[in-house]
Structures are given as C-alpha cells and as structure tokens.
Amino acid sequence: MLETSARLLRLLSLLQVRRDWTGADLAGRLGVDVRTVRRDVDKLRSLGYPVNATSGVTGGYQLGAGAELPPLLLDDDEAVAVAIGLRTAANGTVSGIGEASVRALTKLDQVLPSRLRRRVGALAAHTSTLAPFGPTIDAGTLTTIAGATRDHQAIRFRYQARDSEAAPRHVEPQGMVHTGRRWYLVAWDVDRADWRTFRLDRIDGEPTLAARFPPREPPHEDLAVYISRQVSSVAYRHQARLVVHAPIEVVQEETSPTSVSLDPIDEHTCLMTTGAERLDVLAIHLGVMGFDFDVLDPPELREHLRVLGERFMKAARTV
C-alpha cells in the first residue's frame, strides 16, 4: 500500500511538471507497465484530480483544469522559491496580484515545514524591497500571452508604438523577457513577416487568441540576449560599437543589459554595442563609464568625444 501511495505522488508530480505525457513515458519513469499507469490514473481521478487521456498513436495523459485547484507537490527548493516569488510579487511590476500574493503566501506559510519556514523567514526579515518604478503590467495579459506561447497560438492586440497611434497587430508569440523594470514580448509579426519586440505596457487592452501556428526557429537561442541587443541599440537613432579594454565579467557588473549588449573578444577585452538618440549624449555616458575603449563605429562619435575631451581639459586647467 505504501508503495502504491508513493507511486501515486510521483505520478502526480510528473503530471504537474510537464503538459503532455505518453503512457509509455510515464511507465518508464515510474518503473511499471502501462496497465499500472492506467490504474493509477483512475485512482487520481477518484481523488478529484482531472487527468485527461487521449487515445491513438499520439495519445497520452494531461493534468487538466478542474473546478478546484488540486494540491501541488513541491520539493524543498521549489517551496522556498514559490514563497520568495510571492513576496516579490506583492511589490512587483505586475498589477492586480499584490493582495492575491499575500493571501497565497499566508496559505503556504501554514503548511511549510519548520525548517523551510525558518529559511523563508530569515530572508524576509533581512531583505527590503524598493517600491516598483515604471509601468506595471496586468496579470491577465501575462497569463494570456504565456498560455498562447506554450500552446503555439497566435494572438491579436492593439499596440501603441513610440510616436504613433495604437494599431492592430497579429503575432505568433515566442517568449517574454522581464528586465526587472519592463516586460517585453518577442513574436513573429504575421503581417510584417518578421520578428518584432513589443513592450507589454504598450499593449492596449487584453490580447485575444487566434489560430494555432507551427513552431518557428527563434531569432536567437537566448531571448534575453536578443532583447538586450534590441533595446540597447536598435531602438535608437544612433548605434555604436566599441572595443572595451576590460573583461566582459567586469563590464557586466557596471552596466545594464538594457543599455548595452556585450560579447567577449578575449579575456581582457569585449565588444560593446549600444545606442542613443544623440551622439553627444552617448559620448558623455561613455566618458563616465570607467573603462578605456576604442570606437569602431560610427566615426562621427570620435569627433564628439574629441570636442568633449578638449572642453573638459579646458575646464580642468587651474585659473
């Protein structure tokens, strides 16, 4: 009986980790035959867990949505991560979930083992959070886009691009990136037949679901790197490339991924890509960056640096 109960818990954990499982895959993970998997699924259903099954070659099992939320199985690290996430969400950039996060954290705290409660409590007691600045995102928008991305389902929305009126967009979502201040969506724009980056706070209203689409090769294997390159230079009137005479790890500590994009050259230098609306403003920021650098392009930036350098030298002379 104990072996069966432990197996049921393991089966439920597997169904919660991944969306779709074949009977053979579950049997292999559990070390039983497919017939036993069927019996265990029936037992989960009798306990109120909505496990859906489809037949055929591509058939399998899926934990569906029921009338009530079933208990979740979390290991120690997952439980601590959820508790920390809920505390962060209570003061985060997603609107409308602060109160719900506090309620969920209260429920979780009631069932945490004492060893985990001490870990979470120590973190909360010695951590302070600044109030979020910048735009907030509706939680419904995030969940709609996340679900559409997971299910390869296109979405439609009205988008307020910079310096233009809101216009309808039809996209195939690839993934979202949170920079700590803003949320971005990377998606294939169906009407423009190209990849586009969208700031979620500029979406007007709730996105609506459209037809499913076949998965595409993403524009970059790491969407966070892709977003860094897009928002740090492409969006600006002037783009610049520099060789910075410092290790990339050191430069990363002193810069933001939303203001510069970095690629290693060797252990002593790295390539920086950045941008600005005005070259003189960019020259000032580079001058106070704290690292020696060489300008690759644009050549006009060198003249701005020369003029500023002469001005600063003149101001530094003793009267």
N, C-alpha and C positions, 0 to 999 in steps of 0.2 A: 504493500500500500504506500509506504514511504517512497519507494522508487517511482511509482506512478505519479504521486503528487509532485515530486521533484521534476519529473519529466514534463508535467503539465506547465509548471512555472517556466521551465526552459523553453517550451513551445510558445508560450505567450510572449516571452521576451523576444524570441526570434520574429514573431509576427509584428511586434511593435517597432523593431529596428528597421525592417525593410518592407516596402509596399506589397510586393508580389513574391510568392514562393511556390515552386512546384512541389508536389508530394514527394518526389524522389529527393529533392534538395533537403527538405525537412527531415526525411527519413535518414539521410546521410549525416546530418548534423546531430540528430538525436540518437543515432546508433540503433535504430529499429527498422522494421519493414513498413511499407506504405500502408498496409492494412491497419497497423497500430496507430499510424498518424491519423487515419480516418476516425478511429475510435476516440483518440484524444481530442480531435477537433469537435466531435459530438459532445464530449464532456465539457469542453469550454463553452459550447453553445448552451448547454443545460445550466451553466453557471451565469449566463447572461452576456457572454462575450459574443458580439456579432461577427462571426467568422464566415466570410463569403467563399464559395467554391465555384469554379467553372470547370467544365469537362472538356475533353478533346486533347489534341497534341500540345497546345499551348495553355492548357488548363492549369489551375493551381489554387492557392488559398490566399486570402487577403483579409486583414482585420478591417471590418467596415465600421461605419458610424452607427451608433445605436441611439436609443432615446436618452441614455445617461452615459456619462463618461466612465469607462471602466478603470479599475485601479491600474496604475503604471508600475512597472518593475524597474527600479533604478539601483545600480550598484553605488558604492560609497562615493566615488568620484563624480558620478552623474548627479547624485543627490546634492552634493556640495555645489556643483556647477549650476544646477537649477536654482538653488537658494541664492547664490551670488547674482545670477542673472535677474531674478525677481527684484532683488534690492536695487540693482542698477536700473531696471526698467521703471521702477517707481519714480525715478528722477531723470529719465532719459528723453530721447528726441522723438518718441512715438506718442502721439496724443491719445488720450482716452483710455490708457491702460494702467495709469498710476494706481488708482484705487483698487482695480482688479488684481494688480500685482501684490499689493499689500494683503488682500484677502487670501490669495493663493499662498503667499509666504507664511501667513499665520497657520493655515491648514498644514502646510508641510512641516513647520516647526513642531507641531503637536505630535507628529509621528516619527521625527528623526531620532535615531538612537543617540544616547547622551554623548558618545564620542564624536559624532558628527555635529551635534548641536554646539558643542564647545568650539569646534573648528569654525563654524559659521559665525558664532557669537563673537569670537576673538577678532575675526575680520571686520565685522560690523562695528565693534567697539573702537577700533583703531583706524577706521577709514572714514574720511569725509568726502562728500561729493558736491562739486560746484553745481549751481543751477544751470540747466542747459541753455545755450545761446544759439541763435539762429532759428530757422524754420523747423517746425515739428511735422511729423507725418502721421496720417490717420492709420490706425492699426488695421482697419478693414482693407485699405489699399495695399498694405504689405502682404496680408494673408491672401488676397485675391491674386496678386502677381506671383507670389511664391507657389501657390497651388497651380497656376497656369504654367509656370516654368517646369514644375515637376511633371505635369501631365502632358507637356508639349501641346499646349492650347494657346492659340493666338488671343490677343486682347485688343480692344479699341478704347480710346480715350481722347479727350481734348487736351492739348498741350500748349502751355504758354511759353514759347521760346523767347530768348532775350531780344528785346526791342522789336517785338512783333505781336500780333493778336493771336489769341488761342485758336488752334486749328485741329481738326480731327486727325488722329494717327492710328494706323493699323499695323501692329508689330507682332513678331514672334519672340517672346522673352527668352533670354539665355541665362540671366542671373542678375542678382543685385549685389551691390557693394556698399558698405557703410564706412565712411571715412572717419567717423567719430563726431562729425558735425552735420554732414549731409548724407542722404541716401541717393544712390544712382542705380539706374536700370540699364543694362546692356541688352540690346534687342536688334533683331533684323527688321528693318523698316520695309514692309511689303511694297508700299507704293514707290519708294525711292530705290528699292533693290540694293540696299547697302546696310552695313552696320551703323547703328546710331546709339548715342548715350543720352539718357534722359534724367534730369533731376526730378525726383519723385515729388518734391514740394511744388513743382510747377504743373503737375497733373491736375486738371480741373474736374472735380467730381470723382465718382467711383468708376474704375475701369470695368468694362463689360467683356464677358467671354465670347470668343468667336470659334471658328473651326479649328480642329486639331491640325498639327503640321508635323512632317518628318523632321527628326533632329538634324541640325546643321553643325558643321565644324565651327567651333567658336573662333572669334577673331584673335584670341590669344589663349594659351593654355592656363594662364593665371589671370582671371578677370580683374583682380585687384591691381596687378601691374598695368593692365590695359587701361583701367580707369585713371591710374596715376598719370600715365602718359597723355591721356585725353584732356584731363582737367588742368594739368600743369603747363601745357604749352599750346595744344591745338586750338583751344577756345580763344586764344589771344591774337591780337593783330600782329605782334612780332614774336617770332620763335628764335631761340638762341641755343647753340650747342657749345659747351665748354669742356676743356680738359682740366679737371680739378686735381691739384697736387696734394692729395691726401687719400688714405684708404677709404673705400666705399663705406665700411662699417662706421668710421669716424664721421663722415659727412652725413650719413643717415641719422646719426644722433642729433645733429644740429639743424636738420632741415625737415620739412613736412612733405609726405608723399603727394599732397595735393598742390604743392607749389613747384616741385622739381621731380624729374624722373632720373634715376641713376642706373648706370651699367658699369660693371668693373672693367678696367683696362688691364691692370696688373695689380700687384699687392700694394703699390704705392700711389696709384692714380686711378681716377674713374671718369667716366663720361657723364656730364650733366646736361639734361635737356630741360629748358624752362621757357617761360614766355611772359609777356606784359603788353599792356595797351600802348605804353610809351617807352622808348629806349632809354631816355634819361632816368626814368624811374627804375628801370631794370638795372641800370648801371649803379645807382645808389645802393640797391639791395645787394648786388654782387660785391660792392666795395666793403660792405659791413659784414659779409658772410663769414669772414675769419679764415679763409683759405686762399692760397695763391692759385691762380688759374690762367689758362690761355684761351682766348676766344677763337673758335673755329668759324663760326658764322652767327649773325651776319657781320660783314666787315664794318658796317656803319656803327656798330656798337663800340668798336675800338675808339672811334673819334669821340663819342660821348664820354668814354672812360678817360681819354686824354684831357678833355676840357675840364671835367670834374676834378681830375688829379691836379691840374695846374691851379684851379680855383682853391682847392684845399691847401695846397702848398703855400699859396699866397697868403691865405688866412692864418696859416700856422707860423709865419715869419714874425719874429719879435719886432715890435714897433720901436 
